[in-house]
Each structure stands twice: as structure tokens, then as C-alpha cells.
Amino acid sequence: MKKREVKVAVVQSAPILFDKQSAMDKIDSMSREAAGQGAELIVFPEVFLPGYPRGLSFGARVGSRTADGRRDWERYWESAINIPGDETVIFGELAKELGIYLVIGVVERDQEFSTGTLFNSMVYIGPDGNLLGKHRKLVPTGSERLLWGQGDGSTLTVIDTPLGRIGGLICWENYMPLARTAMYAQGIDIYIAPTADARDTWQSTIRHIGCEGRCYVISCNQYATKDSYPADLACYDDIKEDADILSRGGSAIVGPLGDYVVEPLYNEEGILIATLDLAQVVQSRFDFDAVGHYSRPDVFQLVVNDQKQDIVRRKS
């Protein structure tokens, strides 16, 4: 039986960049703080573990890469995690202890083919401690393409839970109309949109998604300062002259008619708490349902390839 009201928490923070233990410690402490306020679903930002390397070039220019940049990337690779792996077990133990759902942005190391590929992923952990699913970002944005591989349609994940149907897309994937439609078509109620975009225009995006998808939108960004960057990074000079605040945040919660449930938080670390009334999701679809009565399948159709794309297929 679905709950009518769900208490959610959005964590706006950042770990020490490339420091896995720093991220794990913050996930533990801030989850406990949010659960202590009654949160049943707790969301952490895009690649919270081990941090979003905003401003770093990794020594890359068109046509060349530097040895120092490769060393920084190796450090990033070392701080990534496997899914499933030791860290997801720890997440599961925490979620089970607190009786919560956890959604965490992580850098995932490929385990199946080439261990040299990383993915921008988010993991879903249930209150029974189980790994419920993951999503890999379909298209890394701009220079991110040198850091992360492309996900496929097999992880366009929406999970049916007692709190509602939970899923989401990462950062600029949310600008992809067909990707959003694929999520709406799975009956999503609580749409999770972790991001690294702190611009005012991002707020327009999440409000549009709430109104278009007739769902709650949880947007989660890091609040990051230069203090969270290790000074011994080979490419530290990339951000040396930048402002102290590298990401101002802007985490927010939006309702199914596009209005703020919790307005954006800027320029500080914090936890946003809200109670979501899922009856409003049903009520909002009275006059608009993008993949239901307001669709025109005789005119428009979307084909989603949800098969895992393997580069190697072994015949027995």
C-alpha cells in the first residue's frame, strides 16, 4: 500500500575532492541528521562520492594530454567505487539501520569489460539494505566526456516503492525531452535530478519537469569551495585564481504543478526537508498527463532500447 505522505531530505554539501572516506563520512553523518528529522528518502548530489571536479582540466587540450593530468585522473579512478561493491554494502547497512531509502550520486568503475572506464551514476538503496538499482548518465556534458563513459537504456531506472515510484536523470540529461518522456512513461512520482548546475536557468528546468511530468522533483547540488580541493593535485593551478565558492548549490524541491515546495538554497551547506503529499501527483494529472490522455500515439511515438549494450558477447 502506497503512503500518502512522504518525508524527504536533500543534502547540499561536498566532500574533500577525490577523498572516498571523506564522502563516506559525510554520507553517514548527514543521513543520520536527516533521518533524525524524520526523513524517509534522502538524496545526495551528482557524483557526491568522490566529488565533482569542477574547474579541473586534467591536463587535456584538443590533441594533447599531460602526464600530470593523467596522474590526477588516476587519483579520480582510485576514488571511484564498484556497483555492487564494498561501499554499496556500507550504504545498505546505513539505510537498514536508519530505515530509509538512499539515493547517492557516485563515480562508478566499470567491472565487466574495461576497468579504465568510469561512469557518472546514481545508486538506489532500500530500507532493507538492498541495492535496488542504479542509473548511468547517458551523455556526459562537455569536458565530462573525457572522464566518464556513456550509459545505456538499461539503467533508465524507476523503482516502485511504498513511497511511490522513484527514479530520475542526472544534470543535463534532464534537457533531453525523450529521456524525460521515458521516465514519465514509467509512472514516475518522485523524480530525482542531481546536478552540478547552479545557474538560475536550472531552476526553470526543474520547475518545467515538475509541471510537465506532474511529479515531485528533487534537485540536489553540491555546495563546494576551494577548501574541499586537495592542494597537492597536479592540476590545482586550474582553480587557483577562481572564486572561493566553486558551486553555490541551488538544491530545491518542486511540486507536480511546478511550484516550489522548498525554494533553492544558495551559498551554504544544508539539508532541505519537506513532506510530499502524493495525492497531489494524482490530482495534478487531472488536466495533463504527458504519456496518457494528453499524448497522441497516432502522431508521436518513442522507442526506448532498454537492452544492456555489451561490447563483447560470449557464446557458450
Summary of the structure (lengths in Angstrom):
residues: 316
radius of gyration: 19.2
end to end distance: 43.3
largest distance: 58.8
contacts: 1050
relative contact order: 0.17
helix: 28%
strand: 28%
